[in-house]
Amino acid sequence: VLFRNYGMTHIQIADVLATVVENLITASAERQRMLAALKIYGERRVDIVDAWLAAETLALGHRVASFDRDLARCGADVVVPA
């Protein structure tokens, strides 16, 4: 909605949401993963869900099975299912 309807850039959206996340009362590790996802979202211009999944897999050191090429662009260790 912010991107399509209000013309905000990915970087602007990430900055605004990062301010919200920084003020959340949540575990520090979870807040850091949220901020990492927003950074990926702003820099790589991918879907926020892809950015979140990439941040989670990177933080946990996991691989993810997916046909989605955006995950690899986010730096996630992607395994394409056979």
Beta strands, then each sheet from edge to edge (+ up, - down):
strand 1: 63-65
strand 2: 77-79
sheet 1: 1+ 2+
end
